[in-house]
Amino acid sequence: MRNRAALEALAVFAVAAVLFRWQLGRWDGMPDFDGHYHLRVAYWIAHHGLWSDIPWLPFTVLGEKGPDHHWLWHVALVPFTWIGDPAEALRWAAACNGAATVAVIALVMRLLGVPAAPLFAVLAVTAAMLMPYRLLMLRAQNVAVIYMMLAVWAMARGRHKSLAAIALLFLESYHAAVVLAPMAFIGAAVRSALERRVVVAPLVAVTAGLAAALLVSPWFPRNIEYLMFHLFFKTPHSLIGDQISALIAREWYPPGLASIGLESWPAHLLLLAAIGMLGWRRRRDPAFRPPADTLIAIGVALLSLLLYYRAVRFVEYYLPFAALAAGLAARDAMAGARFGVRHAVALVAAAAMGLVGIANLQTIRLMPADQLAAVGKRLNELGRPGDTVFNSAWSDFMPLVWWADAFRYVNGLDGHYLAYRDPARFAVWLAAGTGAIDAPARPIAQAFGARFVVVARQHEPLAEQLKRSPNAVLQLASRDGWLFELR
C-alpha cells in the first residue's frame, strides 16, 4: 500500500510540475515578487553557507544578521540555484513547489484510504478561484499545506513521534507551524471523545517538536522574538491605526463573507458534502461512528475556514482540508458499496468544480517580469557592496533584492518591519515617502546612512523634491520609479 501510494504521488508530482511549468511559461509577467526574494535567499545560502543570516534589512525587526524563519524551506530551494538562468530557476522552483503540494496531498489521501485519491488531490488545489493562482507563487504557504497534511496523517494514525518530527521540521521551514497547536487540540479532542479517556499525546508531541525547533536554531533567542512579532504584530487586527495597517500585504485582510462565498463555493460544497455523507451513513447504520481521521479532517477544515474568514491567504489551508474531509467521508459512506452510476456522476461533478480555479488563471493581473530591473542594473553599476538604499515603497524591496542583492535596504517584506524595530526611523521613512519633509535628502542620509534613494511611482512628490535638491543627483528615471544618488 505504501509503495503504491509513493509511486502514485511521484506520478502526480511529475504531471503537476510539467503543467505548472507550462502555465508559468504562458504568463507574460509574474503573479508576485515574493518568490524572487525567497530564491535570492537560496542563492545566498548556496554561496555563504547553510546557516546564512538575512543581511538586507538591518533597520527592521530582522536586524543586521536576521533570523531566517523560512530556513529549511530555503535550503530545499538551493538545488534550483544550479540552473544557469535565474529566470528559469525561478519558474522551475515555483512549478516544483506547487507540484510537491499536490503530490503530498495525494499521498496522504491514499494512505488514509480516500477513493480516487488523485482526483480529490486535484480538487484540493483547483476548487476555489484563488487557489491555483496562489499555488503557482513561490511561497512558503505551499510547504505549510504539506506539513499540515502530514500532521493530520500522523494524528490519525497515532504516530506521535512522527508528529513531533513534523512539528520540528515545520517550524524550521516556516513560522506558520504555530497552526499545529490548534490542530493538536482538535486531534486530542477527537481521540479523547472516541476513546472515552483524556488523550494529550498530540499536544505533547507538537509542543515538544516546536520547542526543539526554537532551541536548535542558531538564531536563538532572537528567533523567538521574531516569532512573537509574527504572532502579535503581523496581522492588521493587531495593529493600531490605518496608516500602519496599510503597510501589510492585502492577503492579510479579511475577504468578507460575500467573497468567501463567491470565490470558494466549490470548497464549501465539498465540506457540506462530507458532513452530509456522514449523516446519511449514520441514518442507514445507527451504529456507525465516524473514524478519527475523518473527524480530524473536518475539524481542521473548520479551523481553516475560520482563519480564511480572518485573512484571504488562508484559502490555501481551507480548500485542501475541505477536499480531504470530502474524500474521507466518501470512503466512509461507500464502505462495502459497489461503484455505480451515481458514484460516477458524483466524481464527474466533483471534477467539474475544479474548473473554477483553473478558469481564474486566465483572468488574473500580472506584474512585469522586469519590474525595477533597470534600477537594479544601475545600482550595480554605481554602488559598492553594503551601500544602503532608501526604498520609498516597502514592496519594492523584493524585486530590488532580486536584481541588486549586494545592498542593504531600508524597509521590506512588510511595511511595519521597520515600525516595530525602529519607530523613529519609521517616522522619517513614512514622512519622506509622502513628501512631508522639506529638503529630504539630508534627513534621509542622516537617519539611514543612505547613499541611494529609490522612489516608487506613487511617491512622485518625493522625486520632485529630490530633483530640486543640490544634495541629490538623478541617476535614472524609469517606468517603475526614480533612482537618486545622495551627495
C-alpha positions in Angstrom: 0.0 0.0 0.0 2.8 2.5 0.9 4.8 1.6 -2.2 1.7 2.2 -4.4 1.0 5.4 -2.6 4.5 6.7 -3.1 4.6 5.8 -6.8 1.3 7.4 -7.3 2.5 10.6 -5.5 5.6 10.7 -7.7 3.4 10.4 -10.8 1.2 13.2 -9.6 4.3 15.3 -8.9 5.7 14.8 -12.3 2.4 15.6 -14.1 1.7 18.6 -11.9 5.3 20.0 -12.3 5.0 19.9 -16.1 1.6 21.5 -16.1 2.6 24.2 -13.7 5.8 25.0 -15.6 3.7 25.2 -18.8 1.3 27.7 -17.2 4.1 29.8 -15.8 5.7 29.9 -19.3 2.4 31.1 -20.8 2.2 34.1 -18.5 3.8 37.4 -19.7 4.7 38.5 -16.2 4.8 37.3 -12.6 2.0 36.9 -10.1 4.2 38.5 -7.4 7.8 39.0 -6.4 7.9 37.1 -3.1 9.4 34.2 -4.9 12.2 36.3 -6.2 13.2 37.1 -2.6 12.9 33.5 -1.5 15.1 32.2 -4.3 17.6 35.1 -3.7 17.9 33.8 -0.1 18.6 30.3 -1.6 21.3 31.8 -3.7 22.7 33.5 -0.6 22.7 30.1 1.2 24.4 28.4 -1.7 27.3 30.9 -1.7 27.6 31.8 2.0 26.8 28.6 3.9 24.0 26.6 5.3 23.1 28.8 8.3 23.1 32.1 6.5 21.6 35.3 8.0 19.3 37.7 6.3 21.6 40.7 5.6 19.4 43.1 3.6 17.1 44.8 6.1 19.3 46.0 9.0 16.9 48.6 10.3 14.0 46.3 10.6 13.0 43.6 13.0 15.5 41.3 11.2 18.4 43.4 12.3 22.0 43.3 10.9 22.0 39.5 10.8 18.4 38.5 10.8 16.9 35.1 11.6 15.6 33.2 8.5 12.2 32.0 9.6 11.9 30.1 6.3 15.3 28.5 6.7 14.7 24.8 6.0 12.4 25.6 3.0 15.1 28.0 1.6 17.6 25.2 1.9 15.3 22.9 -0.1 15.3 25.5 -2.8 19.1 25.5 -3.2 19.2 22.8 -5.9 17.2 25.2 -8.2 20.1 27.7 -8.0 22.2 25.2 -10.0 20.1 26.1 -13.1 22.1 28.6 -15.1 19.4 31.0 -16.0 17.9 32.7 -12.8 14.5 33.2 -14.6 14.3 29.5 -15.4 15.4 28.6 -11.9 12.5 30.8 -10.6 9.9 29.2 -12.8 11.0 25.6 -12.1 11.2 26.3 -8.4 7.7 27.7 -8.4 6.4 24.8 -10.5 8.0 22.1 -8.3 7.0 23.8 -5.1 3.3 23.7 -6.2 3.7 20.2 -7.6 5.1 18.9 -4.3 2.0 20.2 -2.5 -0.3 18.3 -4.8 1.8 15.2 -4.5 1.8 15.2 -0.7 -1.9 15.8 -0.6 -2.4 12.8 -2.9 0.0 10.7 -0.8 -1.8 11.5 2.5 -5.2 10.8 0.9 -4.1 7.5 -0.5 -2.5 6.5 2.9 -5.8 7.3 4.6 -7.8 5.3 2.1 -9.5 8.1 0.1 -11.1 6.6 -3.1 -9.9 8.2 -6.3 -7.2 10.0 -4.3 -5.6 11.8 -7.2 -9.0 13.3 -8.2 -9.6 14.6 -4.7 -6.0 15.9 -4.7 -6.6 17.9 -7.9 -9.8 19.2 -6.3 -7.8 20.2 -3.3 -5.8 22.7 -5.4 -8.4 23.8 -8.0 -11.8 24.0 -6.4 -11.5 27.7 -5.4 -10.9 30.8 -7.6 -7.7 31.9 -5.8 -6.1 28.6 -5.1 -4.3 27.7 -8.4 -3.1 31.3 -8.7 -1.6 31.3 -5.3 -0.3 27.8 -5.6 1.9 29.0 -8.6 3.6 31.6 -6.4 6.9 30.5 -4.9 5.8 31.0 -1.3 6.0 29.1 1.9 2.3 28.7 2.2 2.6 25.6 0.0 5.0 23.9 2.3 2.7 24.8 5.2 -0.1 22.7 3.5 2.4 19.8 3.1 3.3 19.8 6.8 -0.4 20.2 7.9 -1.4 17.3 5.7 1.3 15.1 7.2 0.3 16.2 10.7 -3.2 15.1 10.1 -1.9 11.7 8.9 0.3 11.4 12.0 -2.5 12.2 14.4 -5.0 10.0 12.6 -2.6 7.0 12.8 -1.3 7.7 16.3 2.2 8.3 15.1 3.2 10.8 17.8 6.9 10.6 17.3 6.4 11.4 13.7 4.1 14.2 14.7 6.9 15.7 16.9 9.3 15.5 14.0 6.8 17.1 11.6 6.4 20.0 14.1 10.1 20.5 14.4 10.7 20.5 10.6 7.6 22.7 10.0 8.8 25.4 12.4 12.3 25.3 10.9 10.6 25.8 7.5 8.0 28.4 8.3 6.5 30.2 11.3 3.0 29.1 10.2 3.9 25.9 12.2 2.1 27.5 15.1 -1.1 26.4 13.4 -0.2 22.9 14.6 -1.2 23.9 18.2 -4.9 24.2 17.5 -4.7 21.2 15.2 -3.2 19.2 18.1 -6.2 20.3 20.2 -8.5 19.0 17.6 -6.6 15.7 17.4 -6.6 15.3 21.2 -10.3 16.2 21.4 -11.3 13.7 18.8 -9.2 10.9 20.3 -10.5 11.7 23.8 -14.1 11.5 22.6 -13.6 8.3 20.6 -11.6 6.5 23.3 -13.6 7.9 26.2 -10.5 9.0 28.1 -8.3 12.1 28.2 -5.7 11.9 25.4 -2.9 14.6 25.4 -0.3 12.8 23.2 -0.9 15.1 20.1 -0.4 18.2 22.3 2.7 16.8 23.9 4.2 15.8 20.6 3.6 19.2 18.9 4.8 21.1 21.9 8.0 19.1 22.0 8.6 19.5 18.3 8.0 23.2 18.3 10.2 23.8 21.4 13.0 21.7 19.9 12.9 23.8 16.7 13.2 27.0 18.6 16.1 25.8 20.7 18.3 24.2 18.0 18.2 27.4 15.9 21.5 29.3 15.6 19.4 32.5 15.9 18.2 31.6 19.4 16.8 33.6 21.3 16.3 36.2 18.6 14.2 33.7 16.6 11.7 33.7 19.5 11.3 37.5 19.4 10.7 37.3 15.6 8.1 34.5 16.2 6.3 36.7 18.7 6.4 39.6 16.2 4.8 37.4 13.6 2.1 36.2 16.0 1.1 39.5 17.5 2.1 42.2 15.0 1.8 40.6 11.6 -1.9 41.0 11.0 -4.0 44.2 10.7 -6.1 43.1 13.6 -3.1 43.5 15.9 -2.0 47.0 14.7 -3.1 50.4 15.7 -4.1 53.0 13.1 -5.0 52.8 9.4 -1.6 54.2 8.4 0.2 51.2 9.9 -2.3 48.7 8.8 -2.0 49.8 5.2 1.7 48.6 5.3 0.7 45.0 5.3 0.0 42.9 2.2 -3.6 42.6 1.2 -3.6 38.9 1.7 -3.7 39.5 5.5 -7.0 41.3 5.3 -10.5 39.6 5.7 -12.1 38.8 2.4 -15.6 39.3 3.6 -18.4 36.8 3.6 -19.6 37.6 0.1 -16.1 37.0 -1.3 -15.7 33.8 0.7 -19.0 32.5 -0.7 -18.3 33.5 -4.3 -14.7 32.6 -4.6 -14.7 29.3 -2.8 -18.2 27.9 -3.2 -16.9 24.5 -4.5 -14.9 24.1 -1.3 -18.0 24.8 0.8 -19.9 22.2 -1.2 -17.1 19.7 -0.6 -17.2 20.3 3.2 -21.0 20.2 3.3 -21.0 17.0 1.2 -18.6 15.5 3.8 -20.9 16.3 6.6 -24.0 15.2 4.6 -22.4 11.8 3.6 -21.6 11.1 7.3 -25.2 11.9 8.3 -26.5 9.7 5.5 -24.3 6.8 6.6 -25.4 7.3 10.3 -29.0 7.2 9.3 -28.6 3.9 7.4 -26.5 2.4 10.2 -27.2 3.9 13.6 -24.1 2.0 15.0 -21.8 3.9 12.6 -19.3 6.3 14.2 -17.1 8.5 12.0 -13.4 7.4 12.4 -10.7 9.6 13.9 -9.1 10.7 10.6 -12.5 11.9 9.2 -13.3 13.9 12.3 -9.8 15.4 12.5 -10.0 16.4 8.8 -13.4 18.1 9.3 -12.1 19.8 12.4 -9.0 21.2 10.6 -11.2 22.3 7.6 -13.4 24.3 10.0 -10.4 25.7 11.7 -9.0 26.7 8.3 -12.4 28.3 7.4 -12.2 30.4 10.5 -8.6 31.5 9.5 -9.9 32.2 6.0 -12.6 34.5 7.4 -9.8 36.4 9.1 -7.4 36.7 6.1 -7.6 35.9 2.4 -4.4 33.9 2.4 -5.8 31.1 4.4 -7.9 29.9 1.4 -4.8 27.8 0.8 -5.4 25.9 4.0 -9.2 25.7 3.8 -9.6 24.1 0.3 -7.2 21.2 0.8 -8.8 20.1 4.1 -12.3 20.6 2.8 -11.3 18.2 -0.1 -9.7 15.8 2.4 -12.8 15.8 4.5 -14.9 15.1 1.5 -12.7 12.2 0.3 -12.6 10.6 3.8 -16.4 11.0 4.1 -16.8 9.4 0.7 -14.7 6.5 1.9 -16.8 6.0 5.0 -20.1 6.4 3.2 -19.2 4.0 0.4 -17.7 1.3 2.7 -18.8 -2.1 1.3 -20.7 -0.5 -1.6 -20.1 -1.3 -5.2 -19.1 1.5 -7.6 -22.2 2.5 -9.6 -23.6 5.2 -11.9 -24.4 7.6 -9.1 -20.7 7.4 -7.9 -19.5 8.1 -11.5 -21.9 11.1 -11.7 -20.6 12.4 -8.4 -17.0 12.1 -9.4 -17.6 13.9 -12.7 -19.5 16.7 -10.9 -16.6 17.0 -8.4 -14.1 17.2 -11.2 -16.1 20.0 -12.9 -15.7 22.1 -9.7 -12.0 22.2 -10.3 -12.6 24.3 -13.4 -13.5 27.3 -11.1 -9.9 27.8 -10.1 -8.4 26.8 -13.5 -10.5 29.3 -15.4 -9.5 32.1 -13.0 -5.8 31.7 -14.1 -6.7 33.3 -17.4 -8.0 36.5 -15.8 -5.5 37.5 -13.1 -3.4 40.6 -13.3 0.4 40.0 -13.5 3.4 42.2 -12.7 6.0 42.9 -15.3 8.8 40.3 -15.1 11.4 43.1 -15.3 10.0 45.2 -12.5 12.7 47.5 -11.3 15.3 45.6 -13.4 16.7 48.9 -14.9 17.0 50.4 -11.4 18.8 47.3 -10.1 21.2 47.3 -13.0 22.1 51.0 -12.4 22.5 50.3 -8.7 25.0 47.6 -9.5 26.9 49.9 -11.8 27.2 52.8 -9.3 27.2 51.2 -5.9 29.5 49.3 -3.6 28.6 46.2 -1.7 27.0 47.2 1.6 25.7 50.6 0.5 22.3 51.5 2.0 19.4 52.2 -0.4 16.4 54.1 0.8 13.4 52.5 -0.9 10.3 54.6 -0.5 7.9 51.6 -1.1 8.4 48.6 1.2 7.0 46.3 -1.5 9.8 47.3 -3.9 12.3 45.5 -1.7 11.5 42.1 -3.2 12.3 42.9 -6.8 15.2 45.2 -5.8 17.0 42.5 -3.9 16.5 40.1 -6.8 18.2 42.5 -9.3 20.7 44.0 -6.8 21.5 41.8 -3.8 24.8 43.5 -2.7 23.0 46.3 -1.0 21.1 47.0 2.2 17.6 48.3 2.1 15.6 50.5 4.5 12.2 48.6 4.6 10.7 45.5 3.1 8.9 42.1 3.4 6.1 44.1 5.1 6.0 47.8 5.8 5.8 47.5 9.6 9.0 45.5 9.9 10.7 48.9 10.3 8.0 50.3 12.5 8.4 47.5 15.0 12.2 47.7 15.3 12.8 51.5 15.0 9.8 53.8 15.3 11.9 56.9 14.9 13.4 55.9 11.6 10.0 54.6 10.5 8.6 58.1 11.1 11.3 59.6 8.8 10.7 56.9 6.1 6.9 57.4 6.2 7.1 61.2 6.1 9.7 61.3 3.3 7.8 58.9 1.1 4.7 61.1 1.3 6.7 64.3 0.6 6.0 65.7 4.1 9.7 66.6 4.8 11.2 69.7 3.2 14.6 69.1 1.6 14.5 65.4 2.4 17.9 64.4 1.1 19.9 65.3 4.2 17.4 63.8 6.7 17.4 60.5 4.7 21.2 60.4 4.6 21.4 61.2 8.3 18.7 58.8 9.5 19.8 55.8 7.4 23.3 56.5 6.1 21.7 56.0 2.7 23.8 56.6 -0.4 20.9 55.9 -2.9 17.2 56.6 -2.9 14.7 54.5 -5.0 11.5 56.4 -5.3 8.3 54.5 -6.3 6.0 56.0 -8.9 3.3 56.6 -6.3 5.7 58.8 -4.4 6.3 61.4 -7.1 6.3 64.4 -4.6 9.5 62.9 -3.1 11.0 62.5 -6.5 10.3 66.2 -7.3 11.8 67.3 -4.1 15.0 65.3 -4.7 15.2 66.7 -8.3 15.4 70.2 -6.8 17.9 69.3 -4.1 21.6 70.1 -4.5 22.3 67.1 -2.4 20.8 64.5 -4.8 21.6 63.5 -8.4 19.0 61.8 -10.6 20.7 58.7 -12.0 17.8 57.0 -13.6 14.1 57.7 -14.4 12.3 54.5 -15.4 8.8 53.1 -15.8 9.0 51.8 -12.2 10.4 54.8 -10.4 13.4 57.0 -10.0 17.0 56.3 -8.7 18.8 59.2 -7.0 22.3 59.2 -5.6 22.9 61.4 -2.5 26.0 63.6 -2.3 
